């Protein structure tokens, strides 16, 4: 839907959008790879597809923070913390600066430095832009302190590389990159306390600290991305080099898919790139599964530009998921988000979901057998084996042992007909068939486990299978007769196959 909206806008408002640009943001690179061919197939090109990390492409971004850390980093209060962290690097000298100049000693007192810093802070909204002013004023103060008249230009020419002067300038007003600012901040409990004591509780401050490493070796997490962007906006560009542009690019229209999980800081990052407040925000509150799962669209709109007004369109009819699959997913939704109204599917008919239970220790063998059967039913279509993150290796080994060619979403995207997809990456994807593995583990491992399970159950456009060893959650384990152990490949598989859900209900 989001991409069709982008295509419509480009067709209807080609001028000025062609010049201003359209940005489509997705939740992860797997999603971008999946949709990469959709806009060209709709007849539109020139749209930029990205994840948020692509917008700070000079830094190394990898890995996710723990949910409690992600919750702190995503909070809107972190904008104040970043602002204060920058202000804490605009400071008076700790002692008078004294430096030789010929036969004289030039002096900048602590009070002089305080006035220089205050003046620069007042004049310049962006930190790095104030450095030239601080330098110029420091050399003026040093020149004014001479017994015999000297020009500030001469003082600058002779002393700008003097170690004491360089150290003073770096203390008073360092030129900083976003990476340097955050690296220094997170590596020092004292700096974290100084920057955040007004905004964060002590336990929240503790979540920000991490061991200090070399700035050349640091890798930031995905949750650091909006903080890097906030710092970039507040710091401004360093001294520009030829052909270098450190300014944040804006777009005539931005389309955000799967927006329900974006933190306030991530939403600020999106809003910062909007040229005029023109955005299309798409998502499903029922599928909010991250550390910042929102309960309503009003929560999301609080952090986006709304001066031009907003329009909300609720889609209550589902055209993608068969009704029998949707009925299964609705059982989860009634528990995960009872205040939300499930969509009504118009696709009647088709096969009902099949739930298969393995005997103890036989789960991965059963996953392979069900995967083989389901893949044959949709051949040459696509099948996703949706697993808890901790199951990827074992499930992959089981498929390999069974002779089932497959890919991993974390390595090959969705290029293979059969792909193992961790449940945290499956949002927004669409496949012909899905095999959902061990729902109880999905519920246990994910930050919003019930909603993550709902997402997993709503990916298939044709066939849905559930394979489990642990008891199913009560709302899925509806009573019904059980079949005897089935024959798989001509021998006793030591597995028990429950009736399809429609019959079992």
Secondary structure, DSSP 4 states (H G I P E B T S, - for coil): -HHHHHHHHHHHTHHHHHHH-EEEE-SSHHHHHHHTTHHHHTT---PEEE-GGGGGTTS-B-----HHHHHHHHSTHHHHHHHHHHHTTB---SS-EEEEETTEEEEE-HHHHHHHHHHHHHH-SSGGGGHHHHHHHHHHHHHHT-SS---HHHHHHHHTT-HHHHHHHHHHH----HHHHHHHHHT-HHHHHHHHTTTS-HHHHHHH------TTT--B-GGGHHHHHHHHHHH---S--TT---SPP-BSEEEESSGGG--HHHHHHHHHTBSSS-EEE---GGG--STT--S-HHHHHTTS--TT--------EEEEEEHHHHHHHHHHHHHH-TTSPPPEEEE--SPPPEEEEEPTT-HHHHHHHHHHHHHHHHTTS-EEEEE-GGGHHHHHHHHHHTT---EEHHHHTT-SSEEEEEGGG-TT--EEEEEEE-HHHHHHHSTTHHHHHHHHHT-EEEEEEEEESSPPPTTT-----EEEEEEETTEEEEEEEEPPHHHH-
